[in-house]
Amino acid sequence: MFSKTCEYALRAMIYVGQKSKDGAKVGIKEIAEGTDSPEYFIAKVLQGLTRKDLIRSQKGPSGGFYLDEKRMNCTLADIVIAIDGDEVFKKCGLGLKECSEKMPCPIHHDFKKIKTALLNMLQSTRLDELNEQLEKKIFFLKRT
C-alpha cells in the first residue's frame, strides 16, 4: 500500500524516536543497521523528512538525527502524507481514473472502508506511543 520510500521513512522515524528519547542523536549508519535499510537511501529519506520539519538533524562529530518533544507527537499519517501524499487514501483500489460514489468500481465500497480504517489508525498512532510499546518489547522493528 505504501511506497518503499514510505516504509523506510516509517521505520527510520520510529527508530530515531526510540533512540532520541534521552536527547541522543543517531547517525545514518546506525539508523540503516537498526531498520534493515540501505544506508544511502535512508540518508535521502531523512533529508526529505528534515526539510518537511518532521525530524531534526545536527551536523558535526556529535551530530545526527533526533526527534524533540514536538516531533515525537508526530503521527504515522504525518509521515505517510509527507512521503507518499494523501493519494493512497483517495485513489481507486483498482487504479481507475474514474471511480466515485456515483460511478463506483466493483470494489469501491469495500475498499473505501479499508482506506478509512487505515487513515484512522495512522492518524491515531503517534511515535511516542510506539516507543513505549517497543521499550516494553510488545513490538519489534528488527529481528535479533
N, CA, C and O atoms as a GROMACS GRO file, in nm:
protein
  576
    1MET      N    1   0.081  -0.119   0.000
    1MET     CA    2   0.000   0.000   0.000
    1MET      C    3   0.086   0.126   0.000
    1MET      O    4   0.051   0.225  -0.065
    2PHE      N    5   0.198   0.123   0.073
    2PHE     CA    6   0.287   0.238   0.077
    2PHE      C    7   0.406   0.212  -0.014
    2PHE      O    8   0.441   0.098  -0.041
    3SER      N    9   0.468   0.320  -0.059
    3SER     CA   10   0.590   0.306  -0.138
    3SER      C   11   0.702   0.254  -0.049
    3SER      O   12   0.694   0.262   0.074
    4LYS      N   13   0.806   0.200  -0.111
    4LYS     CA   14   0.922   0.152  -0.035
    4LYS      C   15   0.984   0.268   0.042
    4LYS      O   16   1.029   0.251   0.155
    5THR      N   17   0.987   0.386  -0.020
    5THR     CA   18   1.040   0.505   0.047
    5THR      C   19   0.963   0.533   0.175
    5THR      O   20   1.022   0.565   0.278
    6CYS      N   21   0.832   0.522   0.167
    6CYS     CA   22   0.748   0.547   0.284
    6CYS      C   23   0.772   0.442   0.393
    6CYS      O   24   0.777   0.476   0.511
    7GLU      N   25   0.787   0.318   0.355
    7GLU     CA   26   0.815   0.213   0.453
    7GLU      C   27   0.947   0.241   0.526
    7GLU      O   28   0.954   0.229   0.648
    8TYR      N   29   1.050   0.280   0.450
    8TYR     CA   30   1.178   0.315   0.511
    8TYR      C   31   1.163   0.435   0.604
    8TYR      O   32   1.220   0.437   0.713
    9ALA      N   33   1.087   0.534   0.560
    9ALA     CA   34   1.066   0.655   0.642
    9ALA      C   35   0.997   0.621   0.773
    9ALA      O   36   1.036   0.671   0.879
   10LEU      N   37   0.895   0.538   0.767
   10LEU     CA   38   0.824   0.500   0.889
   10LEU      C   39   0.917   0.428   0.986
   10LEU      O   40   0.921   0.461   1.105
   11ARG      N   41   0.991   0.330   0.935
   11ARG     CA   42   1.083   0.256   1.022
   11ARG      C   43   1.190   0.347   1.081
   11ARG      O   44   1.222   0.338   1.199
   12ALA      N   45   1.244   0.435   0.998
   12ALA     CA   46   1.350   0.525   1.046
   12ALA      C   47   1.298   0.621   1.151
   12ALA      O   48   1.366   0.646   1.251
   13MET      N   49   1.180   0.676   1.131
   13MET     CA   50   1.124   0.771   1.228
   13MET      C   51   1.098   0.702   1.361
   13MET      O   52   1.124   0.758   1.467
   14ILE      N   53   1.046   0.582   1.356
   14ILE     CA   54   1.021   0.506   1.480
   14ILE      C   55   1.153   0.477   1.550
   14ILE      O   56   1.165   0.493   1.671
   15TYR      N   57   1.253   0.435   1.473
   15TYR     CA   58   1.384   0.402   1.530
   15TYR      C   59   1.449   0.525   1.593
   15TYR      O   60   1.498   0.519   1.706
   16VAL      N   61   1.450   0.637   1.520
   16VAL     CA   62   1.512   0.758   1.572
   16VAL      C   63   1.437   0.806   1.697
   16VAL      O   64   1.499   0.850   1.793
   17GLY      N   65   1.306   0.796   1.694
   17GLY     CA   66   1.228   0.835   1.811
   17GLY      C   67   1.265   0.752   1.933
   17GLY      O   68   1.277   0.804   2.043
   18GLN      N   69   1.284   0.624   1.911
   18GLN     CA   70   1.320   0.535   2.021
   18GLN      C   71   1.458   0.569   2.075
   18GLN      O   72   1.479   0.567   2.197
   19LYS      N   73   1.552   0.601   1.989
   19LYS     CA   74   1.689   0.629   2.030
   19LYS      C   75   1.708   0.769   2.085
   19LYS      O   76   1.800   0.792   2.164
   20SER      N   77   1.624   0.863   2.046
   20SER     CA   78   1.647   1.002   2.087
   20SER      C   79   1.563   1.045   2.207
   20SER      O   80   1.554   1.164   2.237
   21LYS      N   81   1.504   0.950   2.275
   21LYS     CA   82   1.419   0.985   2.389
   21LYS      C   83   1.497   1.054   2.502
   21LYS      O   84   1.440   1.130   2.579
   22ASP      N   85   1.626   1.026   2.511
   22ASP     CA   86   1.709   1.088   2.615
   22ASP      C   87   1.797   1.199   2.557
   22ASP      O   88   1.898   1.236   2.617
   23GLY      N   89   1.759   1.252   2.442
   23GLY     CA   90   1.834   1.360   2.380
   23GLY      C   91   1.948   1.315   2.291
   23GLY      O   92   2.024   1.399   2.241
   24ALA      N   93   1.962   1.186   2.271
   24ALA     CA   94   2.070   1.134   2.186
   24ALA      C   95   2.042   1.163   2.039
   24ALA      O   96   1.926   1.177   1.998
   25LYS      N   97   2.148   1.171   1.960
   25LYS     CA   98   2.138   1.189   1.816
   25LYS      C   99   2.190   1.061   1.751
   25LYS      O  100   2.284   0.999   1.801
   26VAL      N  101   2.129   1.023   1.641
   26VAL     CA  102   2.160   0.895   1.578
   26VAL      C  103   2.214   0.919   1.438
   26VAL      O  104   2.157   0.996   1.360
   27GLY      N  105   2.324   0.852   1.405
   27GLY     CA  106   2.384   0.863   1.273
   27GLY      C  107   2.317   0.775   1.170
   27GLY      O  108   2.245   0.681   1.204
   28ILE      N  109   2.340   0.809   1.045
   28ILE     CA  110   2.281   0.735   0.932
   28ILE      C  111   2.315   0.586   0.937
   28ILE      O  112   2.228   0.502   0.919
   29LYS      N  113   2.441   0.555   0.961
   29LYS     CA  114   2.485   0.415   0.962
   29LYS      C  115   2.405   0.335   1.066
   29LYS      O  116   2.358   0.225   1.036
   30GLU      N  117   2.389   0.389   1.185
   30GLU     CA  118   2.315   0.320   1.290
   30GLU      C  119   2.167   0.306   1.254
   30GLU      O  120   2.107   0.202   1.278
   31ILE      N  121   2.110   0.411   1.196
   31ILE     CA  122   1.968   0.405   1.156
   31ILE      C  123   1.949   0.298   1.050
   31ILE      O  124   1.855   0.219   1.057
   32ALA      N  125   2.038   0.294   0.952
   32ALA     CA  126   2.029   0.195   0.845
   32ALA      C  127   2.039   0.053   0.901
   32ALA      O  128   1.961  -0.034   0.864
   33GLU      N  129   2.134   0.031   0.990
   33GLU     CA  130   2.151  -0.101   1.050
   33GLU      C  131   2.031  -0.137   1.138
   33GLU      O  132   1.985  -0.251   1.136
   34GLY      N  133   1.981  -0.040   1.214
   34GLY     CA  134   1.872  -0.066   1.306
   34GLY      C  135   1.737  -0.087   1.241
   34GLY      O  136   1.644  -0.135   1.304
   35THR      N  137   1.727  -0.051   1.112
   35THR     CA  138   1.598  -0.064   1.042
   35THR      C  139   1.608  -0.153   0.919
   35THR      O  140   1.513  -0.161   0.840
   36ASP      N  141   1.722  -0.219   0.901
   36ASP     CA  142   1.744  -0.303   0.782
   36ASP      C  143   1.717  -0.224   0.654
   36ASP      O  144   1.645  -0.272   0.566
   37SER      N  145   1.773  -0.106   0.645
   37SER     CA  146   1.753  -0.018   0.529
   37SER      C  147   1.886   0.014   0.464
   37SER      O  148   1.989   0.019   0.532
   38PRO      N  149   1.887   0.037   0.332
   38PRO     CA  150   2.011   0.076   0.266
   38PRO      C  151   2.056   0.214   0.315
   38PRO      O  152   1.977   0.308   0.319
   39GLU      N  153   2.182   0.225   0.351
   39GLU     CA  154   2.234   0.349   0.411
   39GLU      C  155   2.216   0.471   0.320
   39GLU      O  156   2.169   0.575   0.365
   40TYR      N  157   2.254   0.457   0.191
   40TYR     CA  158   2.244   0.571   0.100
   40TYR      C  159   2.100   0.616   0.083
   40TYR      O  160   2.072   0.736   0.071
   41PHE      N  161   2.008   0.521   0.082
   41PHE     CA  162   1.868   0.552   0.059
   41PHE      C  163   1.805   0.616   0.183
   41PHE      O  164   1.728   0.712   0.172
   42ILE      N  165   1.836   0.564   0.300
   42ILE     CA  166   1.779   0.617   0.423
   42ILE      C  167   1.829   0.759   0.446
   42ILE      O  168   1.757   0.840   0.505
   43ALA      N  169   1.949   0.791   0.401
   43ALA     CA  170   2.002   0.927   0.414
   43ALA      C  171   1.916   1.025   0.334
   43ALA      O  172   1.883   1.133   0.382
   44LYS      N  173   1.880   0.987   0.212
   44LYS     CA  174   1.795   1.073   0.129
   44LYS      C  175   1.655   1.088   0.189
   44LYS      O  176   1.598   1.196   0.188
   45VAL      N  177   1.602   0.979   0.240
   45VAL     CA  178   1.469   0.983   0.302
   45VAL      C  179   1.469   1.077   0.421
   45VAL      O  180   1.378   1.158   0.436
   46LEU      N  181   1.570   1.067   0.506
   46LEU     CA  182   1.577   1.151   0.625
   46LEU      C  183   1.601   1.298   0.591
   46LEU      O  184   1.552   1.387   0.660
   47GLN      N  185   1.676   1.324   0.485
   47GLN     CA  186   1.694   1.462   0.441
   47GLN      C  187   1.560   1.522   0.401
   47GLN      O  188   1.530   1.637   0.434
   48GLY      N  189   1.479   1.444   0.330
   48GLY     CA  190   1.346   1.491   0.291
   48GLY      C  191   1.256   1.517   0.411
   48GLY      O  192   1.182   1.615   0.414
   49LEU      N  193   1.263   1.428   0.509
   49LEU     CA  194   1.182   1.446   0.630
   49LEU      C  195   1.230   1.567   0.711
   49LEU      O  196   1.150   1.633   0.778
   50THR      N  197   1.360   1.595   0.705
   50THR     CA  198   1.414   1.714   0.773
   50THR      C  199   1.360   1.839   0.706
   50THR      O  200   1.319   1.934   0.774
   51ARG      N  201   1.358   1.841   0.573
   51ARG     CA  202   1.304   1.957   0.500
   51ARG      C  203   1.156   1.979   0.532
   51ARG      O  204   1.108   2.092   0.530
   52LYS      N  205   1.086   1.869   0.559
   52LYS     CA  206   0.943   1.881   0.591
   52LYS      C  207   0.919   1.902   0.740
   52LYS      O  208   0.805   1.901   0.786
   53ASP      N  209   1.027   1.919   0.815
   53ASP     CA  210   1.025   1.952   0.958
   53ASP      C  211   0.963   1.842   1.045
   53ASP      O  212   0.904   1.871   1.149
   54LEU      N  213   0.978   1.717   1.002
   54LEU     CA  214   0.928   1.605   1.083
   54LEU      C  215   1.037   1.546   1.171
   54LEU      O  216   1.009   1.475   1.268
   55ILE      N  217   1.162   1.574   1.137
   55ILE     CA  218   1.276   1.524   1.213
   55ILE      C  219   1.381   1.634   1.215
   55ILE      O  220   1.385   1.719   1.126
   56ARG      N  221   1.465   1.632   1.315
   56ARG     CA  222   1.571   1.732   1.328
   56ARG      C  223   1.706   1.666   1.299
   56ARG      O  224   1.723   1.545   1.317
   57SER      N  225   1.800   1.748   1.255
   57SER     CA  226   1.936   1.696   1.236
   57SER      C  227   2.036   1.801   1.281
   57SER      O  228   2.010   1.921   1.280
   58GLN      N  229   2.150   1.750   1.322
   58GLN     CA  230   2.259   1.838   1.365
   58GLN      C  231   2.386   1.785   1.303
   58GLN      O  232   2.415   1.666   1.311
   59LYS      N  233   2.463   1.874   1.241
   59LYS     CA  234   2.588   1.834   1.178
   59LYS      C  235   2.700   1.833   1.281
   59LYS      O  236   2.688   1.890   1.389
   60GLY      N  237   2.809   1.767   1.245
   60GLY     CA  238   2.926   1.767   1.330
   60GLY      C  239   2.951   1.634   1.396
   60GLY      O  240   2.873   1.540   1.380
   61PRO      N  241   3.061   1.625   1.470
   61PRO     CA  242   3.102   1.498   1.533
   61PRO      C  243   2.999   1.443   1.631
   61PRO      O  244   2.985   1.322   1.645
   62SER      N  245   2.928   1.530   1.700
   62SER     CA  246   2.826   1.482   1.794
   62SER      C  247   2.687   1.499   1.735
   62SER      O  248   2.587   1.503   1.807
   63GLY      N  249   2.680   1.508   1.603
   63GLY     CA  250   2.553   1.530   1.536
   63GLY      C  251   2.480   1.402   1.502
   63GLY      O  252   2.519   1.293   1.544
   64GLY      N  253   2.375   1.418   1.428
   64GLY     CA  254   2.292   1.306   1.386
   64GLY      C  255   2.147   1.350   1.379
   64GLY      O  256   2.116   1.469   1.387
   65PHE      N  257   2.060   1.254   1.365
   65PHE     CA  258   1.916   1.281   1.357
   65PHE      C  259   1.853   1.257   1.494
   65PHE      O  260   1.897   1.171   1.570
   66TYR      N  261   1.751   1.335   1.523
   66TYR     CA  262   1.681   1.320   1.650
   66TYR      C  263   1.541   1.379   1.642
   66TYR      O  264   1.509   1.455   1.550
   67LEU      N  265   1.460   1.341   1.738
   67LEU     CA  266   1.324   1.394   1.750
   67LEU      C  267   1.312   1.465   1.882
   67LEU      O  268   1.346   1.411   1.987
   68ASP      N  269   1.262   1.587   1.878
   68ASP     CA  270   1.234   1.659   2.002
   68ASP      C  271   1.090   1.628   2.042
   68ASP      O  272   1.021   1.551   1.975
   69GLU      N  273   1.046   1.687   2.150
   69GLU     CA  274   0.912   1.656   2.204
   69GLU      C  275   0.801   1.682   2.102
   69GLU      O  276   0.708   1.603   2.089
   70LYS      N  277   0.812   1.793   2.031
   70LYS     CA  278   0.710   1.828   1.930
   70LYS      C  279   0.702   1.719   1.822
   70LYS      O  280   0.593   1.676   1.783
   71ARG      N  281   0.817   1.677   1.774
   71ARG     CA  282   0.820   1.580   1.665
   71ARG      C  283   0.788   1.438   1.713
   71ARG      O  284   0.749   1.353   1.633
   72MET      N  285   0.804   1.411   1.842
   72MET     CA  286   0.765   1.281   1.897
   72MET      C  287   0.613   1.265   1.895
   72MET      O  288   0.563   1.153   1.901
   73ASN      N  289   0.541   1.376   1.887
   73ASN     CA  290   0.395   1.371   1.879
   73ASN      C  291   0.345   1.354   1.736
   73ASN      O  292   0.224   1.354   1.711
   74CYS      N  293   0.437   1.340   1.644
   74CYS     CA  294   0.404   1.318   1.503
   74CYS      C  295   0.326   1.188   1.489
   74CYS      O  296   0.355   1.090   1.558
   75THR      N  297   0.228   1.187   1.402
   75THR     CA  298   0.153   1.064   1.377
   75THR      C  299   0.211   0.991   1.256
   75THR      O  300   0.284   1.049   1.176
   76LEU      N  301   0.179   0.865   1.245
   76LEU     CA  302   0.221   0.789   1.128
   76LEU      C  303   0.160   0.848   1.001
   76LEU      O  304   0.221   0.842   0.894
   77ALA      N  305   0.040   0.904   1.012
   77ALA     CA  306  -0.024   0.969   0.897
   77ALA      C  307   0.059   1.087   0.849
   77ALA      O  308   0.071   1.110   0.729
   78ASP      N  309   0.116   1.164   0.942
   78ASP     CA  310   0.201   1.278   0.904
   78ASP      C  311   0.317   1.231   0.817
   78ASP      O  312   0.352   1.296   0.718
   79ILE      N  313   0.376   1.119   0.853
   79ILE     CA  314   0.491   1.066   0.780
   79ILE      C  315   0.448   1.014   0.643
   79ILE      O  316   0.511   1.044   0.542
   80VAL      N  317   0.340   0.936   0.640
   80VAL     CA  318   0.291   0.881   0.513
   80VAL      C  319   0.257   0.994   0.416
   80VAL      O  320   0.295   0.989   0.299
   81ILE      N  321   0.186   1.094   0.463
   81ILE     CA  322   0.145   1.205   0.377
   81ILE      C  323   0.267   1.285   0.330
   81ILE      O  324   0.271   1.331   0.216
   82ALA      N  325   0.367   1.301   0.417
   82ALA     CA  326   0.489   1.374   0.379
   82ALA      C  327   0.564   1.302   0.267
   82ALA      O  328   0.624   1.366   0.182
   83ILE      N  329   0.561   1.171   0.268
   83ILE     CA  330   0.637   1.092   0.169
   83ILE      C  331   0.552   1.056   0.047
   83ILE      O  332   0.592   1.082  -0.066
   84ASP      N  333   0.436   0.998   0.069
   84ASP     CA  334   0.354   0.947  -0.042
   84ASP      C  335   0.237   1.038  -0.079
   84ASP      O  336   0.170   1.014  -0.179
   85GLY      N  337   0.213   1.142   0.000
   85GLY     CA  338   0.096   1.226  -0.025
   85GLY      C  339  -0.028   1.157   0.028
   85GLY      O  340  -0.020   1.051   0.089
   86ASP      N  341  -0.142   1.218   0.005
   86ASP     CA  342  -0.266   1.160   0.057
   86ASP      C  343  -0.341   1.079  -0.048
   86ASP      O  344  -0.454   1.036  -0.023
   87GLU      N  345  -0.281   1.057  -0.163
   87GLU     CA  346  -0.347   0.982  -0.270
   87GLU      C  347  -0.380   0.839  -0.229
   87GLU      O  348  -0.479   0.782  -0.275
   88VAL      N  349  -0.296   0.780  -0.144
   88VAL     CA  350  -0.319   0.642  -0.101
   88VAL      C  351  -0.456   0.630  -0.034
   88VAL      O  352  -0.515   0.522  -0.034
   89PHE      N  353  -0.506   0.738   0.022
   89PHE     CA  354  -0.634   0.736   0.091
   89PHE      C  355  -0.749   0.779  -0.001
   89PHE      O  356  -0.865   0.774   0.038
   90LYS      N  357  -0.716   0.820  -0.122
   90LYS     CA  358  -0.818   0.872  -0.213
   90LYS      C  359  -0.835   0.791  -0.340
   90LYS      O  360  -0.944   0.786  -0.397
   91LYS      N  361  -0.727   0.727  -0.385
   91LYS     CA  362  -0.734   0.664  -0.517
   91LYS      C  363  -0.816   0.536  -0.517
   91LYS      O  364  -0.842   0.475  -0.413
   92CYS      N  365  -0.854   0.498  -0.635
   92CYS     CA  366  -0.934   0.377  -0.658
   92CYS      C  367  -0.851   0.253  -0.629
   92CYS      O  368  -0.732   0.248  -0.663
   93GLY      N  369  -0.912   0.154  -0.568
   93GLY     CA  370  -0.844   0.029  -0.537
   93GLY      C  371  -0.803  -0.050  -0.660
   93GLY      O  372  -0.713  -0.134  -0.652
   94LEU      N  373  -0.867  -0.025  -0.772
   94LEU     CA  374  -0.831  -0.090  -0.897
   94LEU      C  375  -0.748   0.000  -0.987
   94LEU      O  376  -0.708  -0.040  -1.096
   95GLY      N  377  -0.721   0.121  -0.940
   95GLY     CA  378  -0.639   0.213  -1.018
   95GLY      C  379  -0.713   0.285  -1.130
   95GLY      O  380  -0.651   0.342  -1.219
   96LEU      N  381  -0.846   0.282  -1.125
   96LEU     CA  382  -0.923   0.350  -1.229
   96LEU      C  383  -0.918   0.501  -1.208
   96LEU      O  384  -0.912   0.549  -1.095
   97LYS      N  385  -0.920   0.575  -1.319
   97LYS     CA  386  -0.919   0.722  -1.310
   97LYS      C  387  -1.055   0.773  -1.269
   97LYS      O  388  -1.066   0.874  -1.198
   98GLU      N  389  -1.158   0.706  -1.312
   98GLU     CA  390  -1.294   0.747  -1.280
   98GLU      C  391  -1.356   0.645  -1.185
   98GLU      O  392  -1.396   0.536  -1.226
   99CYS      N  393  -1.363   0.681  -1.058
   99CYS     CA  394  -1.423   0.594  -0.957
   99CYS      C  395  -1.478   0.686  -0.849
   99CYS      O  396  -1.404   0.765  -0.790
  100SER      N  397  -1.607   0.676  -0.825
  100SER     CA  398  -1.670   0.766  -0.728
  100SER      C  399  -1.794   0.700  -0.670
  100SER      O  400  -1.829   0.587  -0.706
  101GLU      N  401  -1.858   0.769  -0.581
  101GLU     CA  402  -1.983   0.718  -0.524
  101GLU      C  403  -2.088   0.701  -0.632
  101GLU      O  404  -2.168   0.607  -0.626
  102LYS      N  405  -2.090   0.790  -0.730
  102LYS     CA  406  -2.190   0.783  -0.838
  102LYS      C  407  -2.156   0.675  -0.940
  102LYS      O  408  -2.245   0.611  -0.996
  103MET      N  409  -2.026   0.655  -0.963
  103MET     CA  410  -1.981   0.555  -1.060
  103MET      C  411  -1.871   0.471  -0.996
  103MET      O  412  -1.753   0.485  -1.031
  104PRO      N  413  -1.908   0.382  -0.903
  104PRO     CA  414  -1.806   0.304  -0.830
  104PRO      C  415  -1.752   0.187  -0.911
  104PRO      O  416  -1.821   0.129  -0.994
  105CYS      N  417  -1.626   0.154  -0.883
  105CYS     CA  418  -1.568   0.033  -0.940
  105CYS      C  419  -1.623  -0.085  -0.859
  105CYS      O  420  -1.690  -0.064  -0.758
  106PRO      N  421  -1.596  -0.209  -0.901
  106PRO     CA  422  -1.652  -0.326  -0.830
  106PRO      C  423  -1.611  -0.338  -0.682
  106PRO      O  424  -1.683  -0.400  -0.604
  107ILE      N  425  -1.498  -0.281  -0.643
  107ILE     CA  426  -1.456  -0.293  -0.503
  107ILE      C  427  -1.463  -0.160  -0.428
  107ILE      O  428  -1.416  -0.150  -0.314
  108HIS      N  429  -1.521  -0.059  -0.488
  108HIS     CA  430  -1.520   0.077  -0.434
  108HIS      C  431  -1.565   0.084  -0.288
  108HIS      O  432  -1.494   0.138  -0.204
  109HIS      N  433  -1.681   0.031  -0.258
  109HIS     CA  434  -1.739   0.048  -0.124
  109HIS      C  435  -1.658  -0.027  -0.017
  109HIS      O  436  -1.635   0.026   0.092
  110ASP      N  437  -1.614  -0.149  -0.047
  110ASP     CA  438  -1.532  -0.223   0.049
  110ASP      C  439  -1.395  -0.158   0.066
  110ASP      O  440  -1.345  -0.149   0.178
  111PHE      N  441  -1.335  -0.114  -0.044
  111PHE     CA  442  -1.203  -0.053  -0.037
  111PHE      C  443  -1.209   0.082   0.036
  111PHE      O  444  -1.114   0.120   0.104
  112LYS      N  445  -1.318   0.152   0.022
  112LYS     CA  446  -1.335   0.280   0.092
  112LYS      C  447  -1.331   0.257   0.243
  112LYS      O  448  -1.273   0.337   0.316
  113LYS      N  449  -1.392   0.150   0.290
  113LYS     CA  450  -1.391   0.117   0.434
  113LYS      C  451  -1.248   0.088   0.480
  113LYS      O  452  -1.207   0.130   0.588
  114ILE      N  453  -1.173   0.016   0.398
  114ILE     CA  454  -1.034  -0.017   0.432
  114ILE      C  455  -0.949   0.109   0.438
  114ILE      O  456  -0.870   0.126   0.531
  115LYS      N  457  -0.963   0.196   0.339
  115LYS     CA  458  -0.885   0.321   0.336
  115LYS      C  459  -0.919   0.408   0.457
  115LYS      O  460  -0.830   0.469   0.516
  116THR      N  461  -1.046   0.415   0.492
  116THR     CA  462  -1.088   0.496   0.607
  116THR      C  463  -1.030   0.438   0.736
  116THR      O  464  -0.981   0.513   0.821
  117ALA      N  465  -1.035   0.307   0.751
  117ALA     CA  466  -0.980   0.244   0.871
  117ALA      C  467  -0.828   0.264   0.880
  117ALA      O  468  -0.775   0.289   0.987
  118LEU      N  469  -0.760   0.253   0.766
  118LEU     CA  470  -0.616   0.273   0.762
  118LEU      C  471  -0.581   0.417   0.801
  118LEU      O  472  -0.492   0.439   0.883
  119LEU      N  473  -0.649   0.513   0.744
  119LEU     CA  474  -0.624   0.653   0.776
  119LEU      C  475  -0.650   0.680   0.923
  119LEU      O  476  -0.571   0.749   0.988
  120ASN      N  477  -0.758   0.627   0.977
  120ASN     CA  478  -0.788   0.646   1.119
  120ASN      C  479  -0.679   0.588   1.208
  120ASN      O  480  -0.640   0.649   1.307
  121MET      N  481  -0.629   0.469   1.174
  121MET     CA  482  -0.523   0.406   1.251
  121MET      C  483  -0.396   0.489   1.246
  121MET      O  484  -0.332   0.512   1.348
  122LEU      N  485  -0.359   0.534   1.128
  122LEU     CA  486  -0.237   0.613   1.112
  122LEU      C  487  -0.247   0.748   1.183
  122LEU      O  488  -0.150   0.796   1.241
  123GLN      N  489  -0.365   0.809   1.179
  123GLN     CA  490  -0.384   0.939   1.244
  123GLN      C  491  -0.386   0.927   1.396
  123GLN      O  492  -0.357   1.024   1.467
  124SER      N  493  -0.420   0.811   1.446
  124SER     CA  494  -0.430   0.795   1.591
  124SER      C  495  -0.306   0.729   1.653
  124SER      O  496  -0.303   0.702   1.773
  125THR      N  497  -0.204   0.704   1.572
  125THR     CA  498  -0.083   0.640   1.622
  125THR      C  499   0.032   0.740   1.618
  125THR      O  500   0.076   0.783   1.511
  126ARG      N  501   0.082   0.776   1.737
  126ARG     CA  502   0.193   0.872   1.748
  126ARG      C  503   0.324   0.797   1.775
  126ARG      O  504   0.324   0.687   1.830
  127LEU      N  505   0.433   0.859   1.735
  127LEU     CA  506   0.565   0.798   1.754
  127LEU      C  507   0.594   0.771   1.900
  127LEU      O  508   0.650   0.666   1.934
  128ASP      N  509   0.557   0.864   1.989
  128ASP     CA  510   0.588   0.842   2.130
  128ASP      C  511   0.515   0.721   2.187
  128ASP      O  512   0.567   0.654   2.275
  129GLU      N  513   0.394   0.692   2.137
  129GLU     CA  514   0.321   0.573   2.182
  129GLU      C  515   0.392   0.446   2.136
  129GLU      O  516   0.402   0.349   2.211
  130LEU      N  517   0.440   0.447   2.012
  130LEU     CA  518   0.509   0.330   1.960
  130LEU      C  519   0.638   0.304   2.036
  130LEU      O  520   0.675   0.189   2.060
  131ASN      N  521   0.706   0.411   2.075
  131ASN     CA  522   0.830   0.395   2.151
  131ASN      C  523   0.805   0.325   2.284
  131ASN      O  524   0.885   0.241   2.326
  132GLU      N  525   0.696   0.360   2.349
  132GLU     CA  526   0.663   0.293   2.476
  132GLU      C  527   0.643   0.144   2.454
  132GLU      O  528   0.689   0.062   2.534
  133GLN      N  529   0.575   0.108   2.347
  133GLN     CA  530   0.548  -0.032   2.318
  133GLN      C  531   0.674  -0.107   2.277
  133GLN      O  532   0.691  -0.225   2.310
  134LEU      N  533   0.763  -0.038   2.206
  134LEU     CA  534   0.891  -0.100   2.170
  134LEU      C  535   0.977  -0.124   2.294
  134LEU      O  536   1.043  -0.227   2.304
  135GLU      N  537   0.976  -0.029   2.388
  135GLU     CA  538   1.052  -0.045   2.512
  135GLU      C  539   1.002  -0.164   2.593
  135GLU      O  540   1.081  -0.235   2.655
  136LYS      N  541   0.872  -0.186   2.591
  136LYS     CA  542   0.814  -0.298   2.664
  136LYS      C  543   0.827  -0.429   2.587
  136LYS      O  544   0.784  -0.534   2.634
  137LYS      N  545   0.888  -0.421   2.470
  137LYS     CA  546   0.909  -0.537   2.382
  137LYS      C  547   0.777  -0.602   2.339
  137LYS      O  548   0.768  -0.723   2.321
  138ILE      N  549   0.675  -0.516   2.324
  138ILE     CA  550   0.547  -0.562   2.269
  138ILE      C  551   0.560  -0.574   2.117
  138ILE      O  552   0.503  -0.664   2.055
  139PHE      N  553   0.637  -0.481   2.059
  139PHE     CA  554   0.661  -0.478   1.914
  139PHE      C  555   0.810  -0.476   1.888
  139PHE      O  556   0.890  -0.446   1.977
  140PHE      N  557   0.847  -0.508   1.764
  140PHE     CA  558   0.987  -0.510   1.724
  140PHE      C  559   1.002  -0.446   1.588
  140PHE      O  560   0.913  -0.457   1.504
  141LEU      N  561   1.114  -0.378   1.566
  141LEU     CA  562   1.146  -0.320   1.435
  141LEU      C  563   1.235  -0.411   1.353
  141LEU      O  564   1.231  -0.409   1.230
  142LYS      N  565   1.314  -0.491   1.421
  142LYS     CA  566   1.411  -0.573   1.352
  142LYS      C  567   1.427  -0.704   1.428
  142LYS      O  568   1.424  -0.707   1.552
  143ARG      N  569   1.442  -0.810   1.354
  143ARG     CA  570   1.468  -0.939   1.417
  143ARG      C  571   1.608  -0.938   1.476
  143ARG      O  572   1.701  -0.885   1.416
  144THR      N  573   1.622  -0.997   1.592
  144THR     CA  574   1.755  -1.002   1.655
  144THR      C  575   1.814  -1.140   1.649
  144THR      O  576   1.925  -1.162   1.697
   0.00000   0.00000   0.00000
